[in-house]
Amino acid sequence: MQPAFRSAPSFRPRARNAGGAVLATLLVLLMLLLAGGAVFGWYKFFREEPQPEWITADPEMRFKYGSIGGERDAGIPYWIFYVLPRLFPDKLPGPGGYPSLGVVWEEGQELPVGFSKKVVGFPRVANNCAACHTGSFRVSAESAPVFVTTAPNHTLNLWAFFRFLVDCAKDPRFNADNLMQEIRLVTDMPLLDQALYRFIIIPITRKTLLEREEQFAWLYRADFPPWGRGRDDAMNLTKYFMIRWPMDDSFGPTDMPSLWNLGKYKPEQGMRMNFAGDSHDPRSVIIDSALGVLGAAPKDNGEFLGHVGWLQDYLAAKRAPAFPFPVNAALADQGKALFDAQCAACHASARTGTVVPLAEVGTSRDRIDTWNEKAATEANKVVRDMGIDRPGLVEAPLTGYVAAFLDGIWLRAPYLHNGSVPTLADLLTPPAQRPTVFWRGYDVYDPQKVGFVSSGAEAERIGSRHDATQKGGGNQGHDFGTALPEADKAALLEYLKTL
């Protein structure tokens, strides 16, 4: 019995060592599983792949299709974006899928201009500046469209695009069964990716879109008309998305601006940016616009500001396109003298690019009423808290509208800050005689009146109705040159074509 008793102590430590070894093995396995899960999660949801060289190496392509980082937080999964028009054609303003929204779409391209595609775990689609700032025109109804980067996208129905995304998410048909059925019709997605779409990506996408509903509430007000093609209520977007203000009664859609030749703006000479002079300089405008596209603070400020710097250089060097129709040189010479006498004091002088008091210009004040000093102060704080330094938004009351530079004025129709006058010829008529109703967004050009065709069957079929009597649409004011004789008006128009 004595030997057996002595052997017991040596048996117990071996049991403890075996138990410890099992626990250690389990811990290692658990760590490996966690590490593998982390790598899997990173690979499937967060890894970033560079865009192809055909986009990144060409400045025009980079502007049109290049990512500025919006895919991370504001991106829509590519295959959901692809099938939404197939599943929800009733939520679009007309037949034809995304083209019914007036996007610029180059033949042979996978996505419209201004829509970037990038892999962040999986392929996602986001917007960049070109969505609102690449325009198109046709010299006749039979001709192909000409696309102009940095021109206003006068055909884009941004109001309808925002509502389309929210309305789809609100619809009970937006569910994994329906979306996956449509996706399987257009791509052979691996089973694992199908599961990720079904159980994670589709529910998160729907939740994210529904979270925007409250911020877009003013788009659904019955007492506010649709913006119409080629317009954007930018300062209300800033209020409701950047500083998260509650909805108020302001409403001030404006025309999409051109972005060419931004180097002409000299803030050190008292020039201001945006229609109402509410921003200090081009860099601030680019930063604020890009932050709006991102929908969140940048993941990396250095990377983000690198995109901003590239855009600023590109837009500073870009020039307005030449008028694409013949110009009567002799008549334009006569018009130059009239321009110098009637227009140059605001549009070709030290006053150009500075704010003209509202009482002097006399146009609609709706855009001014969408913004104020407090909003600017809060928006600037939001950006500072992101660690981004910029001159920013002007922390002062808005008092008027900026006297515009007129380079490429022929392609910036409709006119006035809110796009309420269809052509330059109409702008030279007294306000009471200007068209009260016309159609925005048709791309056939009228070289005589200098603007887009805005009436007739095709303009009405394709365009959106603008009623100057509705809120945000007034066509009053800017009656400069309206008393000129008809012959002088014709000469002045001919000169304006050359700018």
C-alpha positions in Angstrom: 0.0 0.0 0.0 2.9 2.3 0.7 4.2 2.5 -2.9 0.8 3.2 -4.3 0.3 6.0 -1.8 3.6 7.5 -2.8 2.7 7.5 -6.5 -0.4 9.7 -6.1 1.3 13.1 -5.9 3.1 12.5 -9.2 -0.3 11.7 -10.8 -2.1 14.9 -9.9 0.3 17.4 -11.5 0.1 15.5 -14.8 -3.7 16.0 -14.7 -3.3 19.7 -14.1 -0.8 20.0 -16.9 -3.1 18.2 -19.3 -6.0 20.5 -18.4 -3.8 23.5 -18.8 -2.7 22.3 -22.2 -6.3 21.8 -23.3 -7.2 25.3 -22.1 -4.2 26.8 -23.9 -5.1 24.9 -27.1 -8.7 26.2 -26.9 -7.4 29.8 -26.3 -5.1 29.5 -29.3 -8.0 28.1 -31.4 -10.3 30.9 -30.2 -7.7 33.5 -31.0 -7.2 32.0 -34.5 -10.9 32.0 -35.0 -11.2 35.6 -33.9 -8.2 36.6 -36.1 -9.7 34.7 -39.0 -13.1 36.4 -38.4 -11.4 39.8 -38.3 -9.5 39.2 -41.5 -12.7 37.8 -43.1 -14.7 40.8 -41.9 -12.0 43.3 -43.1 -11.8 41.6 -46.5 -15.5 41.4 -47.1 -16.5 44.7 -45.7 -13.6 47.1 -45.4 -10.7 46.4 -47.7 -10.2 49.0 -50.4 -9.0 48.4 -53.9 -7.8 51.3 -56.1 -9.9 52.3 -59.1 -8.6 51.2 -62.5 -5.9 53.3 -64.2 -8.2 54.4 -67.0 -10.0 56.5 -64.4 -7.1 57.6 -62.2 -4.6 58.4 -64.9 -6.8 60.7 -67.1 -7.9 64.0 -65.5 -11.2 64.1 -67.4 -12.0 60.6 -66.4 -10.9 61.2 -62.9 -13.3 64.1 -62.6 -16.2 62.2 -64.1 -15.7 58.8 -62.4 -13.1 59.2 -59.8 -13.8 58.4 -56.1 -13.4 61.1 -53.5 -14.1 58.6 -50.7 -17.9 58.7 -50.6 -18.2 55.0 -51.0 -17.2 54.2 -47.4 -20.2 55.8 -45.6 -22.5 57.1 -48.3 -22.0 54.4 -51.0 -24.8 52.1 -52.2 -23.8 48.5 -52.8 -23.3 48.2 -56.5 -25.8 45.4 -57.1 -28.5 47.1 -55.1 -27.9 50.3 -57.1 -28.1 48.3 -60.3 -31.4 46.6 -59.6 -33.4 49.4 -57.9 -34.8 50.8 -61.2 -35.8 47.3 -62.2 -37.7 46.7 -58.9 -39.0 50.2 -58.4 -39.8 51.8 -61.8 -42.8 53.4 -60.3 -40.6 55.5 -58.0 -38.8 57.2 -60.9 -40.1 60.3 -62.7 -40.5 58.4 -65.9 -39.6 55.3 -67.9 -36.0 54.3 -68.8 -34.3 53.8 -65.4 -31.7 56.2 -64.2 -31.7 58.2 -67.4 -35.2 59.4 -66.5 -33.5 61.4 -63.7 -31.5 63.4 -66.3 -28.1 62.0 -65.4 -25.4 62.4 -68.1 -24.5 59.0 -69.4 -21.7 58.5 -71.9 -22.2 55.7 -74.4 -20.4 52.5 -73.4 -19.9 53.5 -69.7 -21.1 51.3 -66.9 -22.3 54.2 -64.8 -23.5 57.8 -65.4 -21.1 60.6 -65.2 -20.6 61.7 -61.5 -21.1 58.1 -60.2 -17.9 56.4 -58.9 -17.5 52.7 -58.4 -15.0 51.4 -55.9 -14.4 48.2 -53.9 -14.7 48.8 -50.2 -15.1 45.2 -49.1 -17.5 44.9 -52.0 -18.3 47.1 -55.0 -20.1 50.3 -54.0 -21.4 53.3 -55.9 -21.2 56.9 -54.7 -21.3 60.4 -56.2 -18.6 62.9 -57.0 -18.7 66.5 -58.1 -19.3 65.7 -61.8 -22.9 64.5 -61.1 -24.0 68.1 -60.8 -21.2 69.7 -62.8 -21.1 67.9 -66.1 -23.5 69.3 -68.6 -24.7 68.4 -72.1 -26.2 70.0 -75.1 -27.3 69.0 -78.6 -27.1 71.3 -81.6 -30.3 69.8 -83.0 -32.9 67.2 -82.1 -31.2 64.7 -84.4 -27.7 65.2 -83.1 -25.8 63.3 -80.4 -25.2 65.1 -77.1 -22.0 66.9 -76.4 -20.8 66.5 -72.8 -18.9 69.3 -71.1 -17.2 68.6 -67.8 -17.5 71.4 -65.2 -20.6 72.8 -66.9 -23.9 72.9 -64.9 -25.9 69.7 -65.3 -29.1 71.4 -66.3 -30.8 68.1 -67.0 -30.3 66.4 -63.6 -33.4 66.0 -61.4 -31.6 65.8 -58.1 -34.8 66.3 -56.1 -36.2 63.2 -57.7 -33.0 61.2 -57.2 -33.0 61.9 -53.4 -36.7 61.0 -53.2 -36.2 57.8 -55.3 -33.7 56.4 -52.8 -35.8 57.1 -49.7 -39.0 56.0 -51.4 -37.5 52.7 -52.4 -36.3 52.0 -48.9 -39.7 52.8 -47.4 -41.4 50.4 -49.8 -42.1 46.9 -48.3 -40.8 45.4 -51.5 -37.3 46.5 -50.5 -36.4 43.2 -48.9 -33.8 40.5 -49.3 -36.1 38.1 -51.2 -37.0 40.6 -53.9 -33.6 42.2 -54.2 -31.8 38.9 -54.4 -34.2 37.6 -57.0 -33.4 40.6 -59.2 -29.7 40.4 -58.5 -29.6 36.8 -59.5 -31.1 37.7 -62.9 -28.1 39.9 -63.7 -25.1 38.3 -62.1 -23.8 34.9 -60.8 -23.0 35.9 -57.3 -21.1 33.3 -55.2 -23.2 31.7 -52.5 -21.2 33.3 -49.6 -21.7 36.8 -51.1 -25.4 36.0 -51.6 -25.6 35.2 -47.9 -23.8 38.4 -47.0 -26.1 40.5 -49.2 -29.2 38.8 -47.9 -28.5 38.9 -44.1 -26.2 41.9 -43.7 -25.8 44.2 -46.7 -29.4 44.6 -47.8 -30.8 45.2 -44.2 -28.0 47.7 -43.5 -28.6 49.6 -46.7 -32.3 49.9 -46.1 -31.7 51.1 -42.5 -29.2 53.7 -43.8 -31.5 55.0 -46.4 -34.4 55.2 -44.0 -32.3 57.3 -41.6 -32.1 59.9 -44.3 -35.9 60.3 -44.5 -36.1 62.9 -41.7 -33.3 64.9 -43.2 -35.1 64.9 -46.5 -38.5 65.8 -45.0 -38.7 69.2 -46.7 -38.6 67.5 -50.1 -42.0 66.0 -49.2 -43.8 69.2 -48.2 -46.9 69.8 -50.2 -46.4 73.6 -49.9 -42.9 73.4 -51.5 -42.7 72.7 -55.3 -40.2 70.3 -56.8 -36.9 71.8 -57.5 -37.0 70.9 -61.1 -34.2 69.7 -63.3 -30.9 71.4 -62.9 -31.5 72.9 -59.5 -30.3 72.2 -56.0 -31.3 73.6 -52.6 -27.7 73.5 -51.3 -27.9 75.5 -48.2 -30.8 73.6 -46.8 -29.0 70.4 -47.5 -26.1 71.8 -45.5 -28.4 72.7 -42.6 -30.2 69.4 -42.4 -27.2 67.1 -43.1 -24.1 68.9 -41.7 -25.4 70.7 -38.7 -28.7 68.7 -38.3 -31.0 71.6 -37.8 -34.8 71.0 -37.5 -36.7 71.7 -40.6 -37.8 75.3 -41.1 -39.9 77.1 -43.7 -37.1 78.3 -46.0 -36.9 77.1 -49.6 -34.3 78.3 -52.0 -33.3 76.1 -54.9 -30.7 77.5 -57.3 -29.2 76.6 -60.6 -26.3 74.2 -60.7 -23.3 76.5 -61.1 -20.5 76.0 -63.6 -17.1 75.1 -62.1 -14.7 76.1 -64.8 -11.9 78.6 -64.3 -12.2 78.8 -60.5 -8.8 80.4 -60.5 -10.5 83.7 -61.5 -11.9 84.1 -57.9 -9.7 86.3 -55.8 -10.8 86.3 -52.2 -8.1 88.7 -51.3 -9.8 91.2 -53.5 -13.1 90.9 -51.7 -14.6 88.2 -54.0 -17.0 85.7 -52.5 -18.2 82.3 -53.6 -21.7 80.7 -54.1 -24.7 82.7 -55.4 -25.2 84.7 -52.2 -21.5 85.1 -51.3 -21.8 82.8 -48.3 -18.3 81.2 -48.8 -14.9 82.7 -48.8 -12.9 80.9 -51.5 -12.9 78.0 -54.0 -11.1 75.7 -51.5 -13.8 76.1 -48.9 -16.5 75.4 -51.5 -14.8 72.3 -52.7 -14.2 71.0 -49.2 -17.8 71.6 -48.1 -19.3 70.1 -51.3 -17.0 67.0 -50.9 -18.0 66.6 -47.3 -21.6 66.6 -48.4 -20.8 63.8 -50.8 -18.9 61.8 -48.1 -21.8 62.0 -45.7 -19.4 61.7 -42.8 -16.0 62.9 -41.5 -13.2 61.7 -43.8 -11.5 58.5 -42.8 -8.2 60.1 -43.5 -7.9 63.9 -43.7 -4.7 63.8 -45.6 -6.2 61.6 -48.3 -9.4 63.7 -48.4 -7.5 67.0 -48.7 -5.4 65.4 -51.5 -8.6 64.9 -53.5 -9.5 68.5 -52.7 -6.2 69.8 -53.9 -6.4 67.9 -57.1 -9.9 69.2 -57.8 -8.9 72.7 -57.0 -6.0 72.5 -59.5 -8.1 70.9 -62.2 -11.0 73.4 -61.8 -8.6 76.4 -61.8 -7.1 75.3 -65.1 -10.3 74.3 -66.8 -11.8 76.9 -69.2 -15.3 77.5 -70.5 -16.2 75.9 -73.8 -16.6 78.0 -77.0 -20.0 78.8 -78.4 -20.6 75.9 -80.9 -22.5 77.8 -83.5 -21.4 80.5 -86.0 -21.1 84.0 -84.6 -21.6 87.2 -86.6 -18.3 88.9 -85.8 -19.4 92.4 -86.9 -22.6 92.3 -84.9 -20.6 91.0 -81.9 -18.3 94.0 -82.2 -21.3 96.3 -81.9 -22.5 94.3 -78.9 -19.1 94.7 -77.2 -19.7 98.5 -76.9 -23.2 97.9 -75.6 -21.8 95.4 -73.1 -19.3 97.9 -71.9 -22.0 100.5 -71.4 -24.8 98.3 -69.9 -23.1 95.3 -68.2 -19.5 95.7 -67.6 -19.9 97.7 -64.4 -21.0 94.6 -62.6 -19.8 91.7 -64.8 -16.4 92.9 -66.0 -15.0 95.2 -63.3 -13.7 95.2 -59.8 -17.3 94.6 -58.7 -17.4 91.2 -60.4 -17.4 88.4 -57.9 -18.5 90.6 -55.1 -21.9 90.8 -53.5 -24.4 93.3 -55.0 -27.1 94.4 -52.6 -30.5 92.7 -53.0 -32.3 96.0 -53.3 -30.1 96.8 -56.4 -30.4 93.5 -58.3 -34.1 93.0 -57.2 -34.2 89.2 -57.7 -35.9 86.6 -55.5 -34.7 86.6 -51.9 -35.6 83.0 -51.2 -32.1 81.7 -51.5 -30.8 84.4 -49.0 -33.5 83.3 -46.5 -32.2 79.7 -46.4 -29.0 80.7 -44.6 -27.8 82.9 -41.8 -24.8 83.8 -39.6 -25.6 81.3 -36.9 -25.8 78.4 -39.5 -22.4 79.5 -40.9 -20.9 79.5 -37.4 -22.2 76.1 -36.6 -21.2 74.6 -39.9 -17.7 76.0 -39.6 -17.4 74.4 -36.1 -18.4 71.0 -37.5 -15.6 71.1 -40.1 -13.1 72.4 -37.5 -14.0 69.5 -35.2 -13.0 67.2 -38.1 -9.5 68.7 -38.0 -9.9 70.4 -41.3 -8.7 74.0 -41.7 -10.3 76.2 -44.3 -11.5 79.9 -44.5 -15.0 78.4 -44.6 -18.4 79.9 -44.7 -18.9 83.7 -44.1 -20.1 84.3 -40.6 -22.2 87.4 -41.4 -25.7 88.1 -42.7 -26.4 87.6 -46.4 -27.3 90.9 -48.1 -27.5 90.2 -51.8 -26.1 88.1 -54.7 -22.7 87.8 -56.3 -22.1 89.7 -59.6 -21.3 86.7 -61.8 -18.4 86.3 -64.1 -19.8 85.6 -67.6 -17.3 83.2 -69.1 -19.2 80.5 -70.9 -22.5 82.2 -70.1 -24.1 80.6 -73.2 -24.0 77.2 -71.5 -25.3 78.4 -68.1 -29.0 78.6 -69.0 -31.6 79.0 -67.4 -30.6 82.3 -65.9 -30.6 84.2 -62.6 -29.4 82.5 -59.5 -32.6 80.4 -59.3 -32.8 79.5 -63.0 -36.1 81.3 -63.4 -35.4 82.8 -66.9 -35.0 80.3 -69.8 -32.7 82.3 -72.2 -30.6 85.4 -72.4 -33.1 86.9 -74.8 -35.8 86.5 -72.1 -33.5 88.0 -69.6 -33.3 91.2 -71.7 -37.1 91.5 -71.6 -38.8 93.4 -68.8 -39.6 91.0 -65.9 -43.4 91.3 -66.5 -42.9 90.0 -70.0 -40.7 87.0 -69.2 -42.1 83.5 -69.5 -44.0 82.6 -66.3 -44.0 78.9 -67.2 -41.4 77.0 -69.1 -39.8 73.5 -69.1 -36.3 72.9 -67.7 -33.9 70.1 -68.7 -34.3 69.6 -72.4 -30.9 69.7 -74.0 -31.5 71.0 -77.5 -29.9 74.4 -77.8 -31.5 77.6 -79.2 -28.6 79.7 -80.6 -30.8 82.6 -81.4 -32.3 83.1 -78.0 -29.1 81.8 -76.3 -30.4 79.1 -74.0 -32.1 75.7 -74.2 -35.4 75.1 -76.0 -37.9 75.4 -73.2 -41.3 74.9 -74.9 -42.9 72.5 -77.3 -43.9 68.8 -77.2 -40.4 67.4 -76.6 -39.4 69.9 -74.0 -42.6 69.2 -72.1 -42.1 65.4 -72.4 -38.6 65.4 -71.2 -38.3 68.5 -69.0 -39.7 69.6 -65.7 -42.2 72.4 -65.4 -41.0 75.7 -63.9 -43.6 78.1 -62.6 -42.2 81.5 -61.7 -45.2 82.2 -59.5 -44.3 79.4 -57.1 -42.0 79.6 -54.0 -38.4 79.7 -54.9 -39.1 80.3 -58.6 -39.6 84.1 -59.0 -38.2 85.7 -62.2 -38.3 89.3 -61.0 -35.4 91.7 -61.0 -32.2 92.2 -63.0 -33.9 94.5 -65.4 -30.6 95.9 -66.7 -30.6 96.3 -70.5 -34.3 95.5 -70.8 -35.1 99.0 -72.3 -32.6 98.7 -75.1 -33.9 98.8 -78.7 -34.4 95.3 -80.3 -31.4 95.8 -82.6 -29.2 96.6 -79.7 -30.4 93.6 -77.8 -29.5 91.4 -80.8 -26.0 92.9 -80.9 -25.5 92.4 -77.2 -26.7 88.8 -77.4 -24.2 88.2 -80.2 -21.4 89.5 -78.1 -22.4 87.4 -75.1 -22.0 84.3 -77.2 -18.3 85.0 -77.4 -17.6 85.1 -73.7 
